[in-house]
Amino acid sequence: MYRLLFSLVFSRMDPEDAHHLAFRVIRALPTLGFGRLVELFTRPDRSLEVQALGRTFPSPFGVAAGFDKDGLAVRGLGQLGFGHVEIGTITAVAQPGNERPRLFRLIDDRALVNRMGFNNGGADAAVGRVSRLARRKHRPVLGVNIGKSRVTPVEDAIGDYERSARVLAPYADYLVVNVSSPNTPGLRGLQELDALAPLLEAVRATSGDTPLLVKIAPDLDDAEVVRICELATRLGLDGIIATNTTISREGLRAAASVVEAIGAGGLSGAPLAARSLEVLRLVRANVPAGLCVVSVGGVETAADVQDRLDAGATLVQGYSAFIYRGPLWARQVNRGLVRIRRSRARHATAVAASA
């Protein structure tokens, strides 16, 4: 049904308008009176629970930052079956983001290109919602992703991140330092170790006991990824999120003229899968076993999620495939994970019986 709806309606709408329409429905779920009924149909099986970052995640599968920028639909997303929701990216200063159009579909590639530019209402506006969410027992695990305000010069980035962390960290289940979006000028330069180390040290000191993670780009070379892993380990960070969107346009099915017309922005979705998996394996091989590694990029099916878990991910996130899979996406993934695990258990039992 959703495929038909997407083909006939959503695919013909401006992508950002379609997102806002779907978002309003998800946001309204808890207040419409049937959110709990939806949850009976979508909630993850107890066997999928994951212990990480001092929290119990109902499922390893959650929503990546970017879908819910201001923390407005966390409860509704939880009722759709997502085990955690990472809101943001939130900046210290409210900002409208880049001019529209700034979100584009590449349907044949099952991908998106965005140059949203961290459009959000700012940390001070978000703190009320986040604090109320923190007090709720019945909700998904809540991550808060923070980034640099566009008006803040790169040389003043540390103070900008500290301001957001000071306001939001007390109410987050975990905090993410985003230095890897391609849509804020100068931001990715903060991944260089001489800039990243003091930034993470400052945010760590500001965020107190809240678990702290850093989100990295897929466009780093392998040596740079390893150096960030070493830094995260030395600083005692709680995790790494790999990866953000890519500036690469290699291997796309879309016509070159279409891609060129879209212009700059971060590419997400299926074309990112191979590199995201490579970076995951590299990160897992270069951090302690107990460090939380969150894999995101090109994840669509339960098999994709299980592949990431098999490769060493603690948790897995998705976003772009939401547009192509629809509101039952998390349910499909969670049910698929249970089937995969039961199939593996039956196979192992059969092998043991025949030995």
Disulfide bonds with the S-S distance in Angstrom:
none
